[in-house]
Amino acid sequence: MRHHAVFDYAEEEGADGLTIQSSQGQVLGRDGHIRLQIQQAAVLVGGQAVTCIDGSIQLPSLK
């Protein structure tokens, strides 16, 4: 998500409860809207979604 840097800054500044609403995809004809909110040091993501692909990713251990 391209707005994650805003939330990093907001968390450092103590912006609990800050909400950002954004949209993207208009050029592709898939007008999507998303709502991000900082709440108790967590970033909550909200909005409607359509599952286009389902699966899992296994990352290697960092040890």
N, C-alpha and C positions, 0 to 999 in steps of 0.2 A: 504494500500500500504506500503510495507516494507521500502520504501525510504523516508517516511515522516519526519523522524528525520534529514535527510540531509537538507531538506528544512527549517526546524525550525532553524537549525544552520545558513544556508545561509541567511535567512531573517534577523537574528540578526546581521550578518556581512555586511548587505547592498548589497547583491549580486543580485540586480535587473537585469533581463535579463538572469540569469543563466538557462541553459537547461541541463537536464539529460535524456538520453535515456536508456531504460532498456528492458530486455526480461525475460520471465518466461514461464513455462508450457511445456518446451521441453520434460521432462520426461514423461508427460502425452500424448504426441503427439499433443499438442495444442500450438504450438510455437506462443506466443503472444508478441507483442512489444508495448511499451508505451513511450510517450514523456511528461515530466513534465517541466514546465517553470515558474520561478518566474517573475511576471510582476506587478509592482505597488502594492506590498504587497498582491498579490493574487497568488495562485498556479493554473496554467492552465494545464489541462490534455488533451492530444491529442493522437490519434491513431485510428485504426479501431476496431470495436466491433461487436459481434453477441449477440443479445438479447436471453438469455436462459430462463429467467423468468421475469415476469413483475408484479408489485404490489406496495404497499405502506406500510409504517410502521408509526404507530401513537405512539409517545413517550409521556409519562405522563408529565404534567407540573411540573416544578421545584419549583413552588411557594408554 
